[in-house]
Amino acid sequence: MADSDGDSAGAASHSLYFYNTYFFRGSHFWMYENRFNRTRYGDPLVIADEWNGLPADIDAFAQVITTAGPDYAIDTYFFKGFFKIF
């Protein structure tokens, strides 16, 4: 199994992926564990403490997963205003 943080384990022939949803407000964020239908214990966390260099007041976050056969790549994008941050 895998979540959007990159943890993975799976059967020899296939993998099962679980994804989390992130909510940002001011200088904090919450991770919503979709598979458990709840926020993660201990949230909210401070953005600057968890993502070095990422400013507060993030407007949006997107994660794009591309696959090519058994391989995959995860690209993460943060947005503030009209600008892509990472």
FENRAUR-V231240 format. One record per residue. RES is the residue in one small letter. PHI is phi in radians with two decimals (NA if undefined). OMEGA is omega as a letter, one per 20 degrees, with the letter a starting at -180 (999 if undefined). D_CENTER is the distance of its C-alpha to the mean C-alpha in Angstrom with 2 decimals. Layout:
BEGIN
res=RES phi=PHI omega=OMEGA d_center=D_CENTER
res=RES phi=PHI omega=OMEGA d_center=D_CENTER
END
This chain:
BEGIN
res=m phi=NA omega=r d_center=15.16
res=a phi=-2.47 omega=r d_center=11.61
res=d phi=-2.09 omega=a d_center=8.18
res=s phi=-1.20 omega=r d_center=4.96
res=d phi=-1.48 omega=r d_center=5.82
res=g phi=1.71 omega=r d_center=8.97
res=d phi=-1.22 omega=a d_center=11.46
res=s phi=-2.56 omega=r d_center=14.14
res=a phi=-2.86 omega=a d_center=17.63
res=g phi=-2.96 omega=r d_center=19.75
res=a phi=-1.21 omega=a d_center=23.29
res=a phi=-1.05 omega=a d_center=25.29
res=s phi=-1.74 omega=a d_center=25.33
res=h phi=-2.75 omega=r d_center=21.91
res=s phi=-2.18 omega=r d_center=18.35
res=l phi=-2.07 omega=a d_center=16.55
res=y phi=-1.99 omega=r d_center=12.83
res=f phi=-2.04 omega=a d_center=10.97
res=y phi=-2.11 omega=r d_center=7.72
res=n phi=-1.91 omega=r d_center=6.20
res=t phi=-1.97 omega=r d_center=6.50
res=y phi=-1.90 omega=r d_center=6.16
res=f phi=-2.08 omega=a d_center=9.71
res=f phi=-2.06 omega=r d_center=11.35
res=r phi=-2.68 omega=a d_center=15.08
res=g phi=1.06 omega=a d_center=17.30
res=s phi=-1.74 omega=a d_center=16.32
res=h phi=-2.15 omega=r d_center=14.10
res=f phi=-2.51 omega=r d_center=10.80
res=w phi=-2.13 omega=r d_center=10.32
res=m phi=-1.86 omega=r d_center=7.89
res=y phi=-1.67 omega=a d_center=9.70
res=e phi=-1.45 omega=a d_center=10.40
res=n phi=-0.98 omega=a d_center=11.55
res=r phi=-1.21 omega=r d_center=13.93
res=f phi=-1.87 omega=r d_center=15.63
res=n phi=1.00 omega=a d_center=15.67
res=r phi=-2.82 omega=r d_center=15.04
res=t phi=-1.41 omega=a d_center=13.11
res=r phi=-1.17 omega=r d_center=12.56
res=y phi=-1.08 omega=r d_center=15.88
res=g phi=1.73 omega=r d_center=16.34
res=d phi=-1.40 omega=j d_center=14.10
res=p phi=-1.45 omega=r d_center=14.24
res=l phi=-2.00 omega=r d_center=13.56
res=v phi=-1.42 omega=a d_center=14.73
res=i phi=-0.95 omega=a d_center=12.46
res=a phi=-1.10 omega=r d_center=15.10
res=d phi=-1.33 omega=a d_center=15.26
res=e phi=-1.73 omega=a d_center=11.73
res=w phi=-2.18 omega=a d_center=11.18
res=n phi=-1.03 omega=r d_center=14.74
res=g phi=1.59 omega=r d_center=16.10
res=l phi=-1.52 omega=a d_center=13.65
res=p phi=-1.29 omega=r d_center=16.00
res=a phi=-1.27 omega=r d_center=16.03
res=d phi=1.07 omega=r d_center=16.26
res=i phi=-1.14 omega=r d_center=13.29
res=d phi=-1.57 omega=a d_center=14.25
res=a phi=-2.74 omega=a d_center=11.36
res=f phi=-2.49 omega=r d_center=7.96
res=a phi=-2.43 omega=r d_center=7.85
res=q phi=-2.20 omega=a d_center=6.72
res=v phi=-1.98 omega=r d_center=10.11
res=i phi=-1.95 omega=r d_center=11.30
res=t phi=-2.03 omega=a d_center=14.99
res=t phi=-2.19 omega=r d_center=17.45
res=a phi=-2.51 omega=a d_center=20.94
res=g phi=1.17 omega=a d_center=22.72
res=p phi=-1.40 omega=a d_center=21.17
res=d phi=-1.59 omega=r d_center=18.99
res=y phi=-2.55 omega=r d_center=15.57
res=a phi=-2.28 omega=r d_center=13.50
res=i phi=-2.06 omega=r d_center=9.85
res=d phi=-1.94 omega=a d_center=9.91
res=t phi=-2.02 omega=a d_center=7.45
res=y phi=-2.23 omega=r d_center=9.52
res=f phi=-2.02 omega=a d_center=10.16
res=f phi=-2.21 omega=r d_center=13.40
res=k phi=-2.42 omega=a d_center=16.20
res=g phi=1.13 omega=a d_center=19.37
res=f phi=-1.69 omega=a d_center=20.30
res=f phi=-1.96 omega=r d_center=18.70
res=k phi=-1.47 omega=a d_center=15.71
res=i phi=-1.50 omega=a d_center=14.76
res=f phi=-2.29 omega=999 d_center=12.88
END
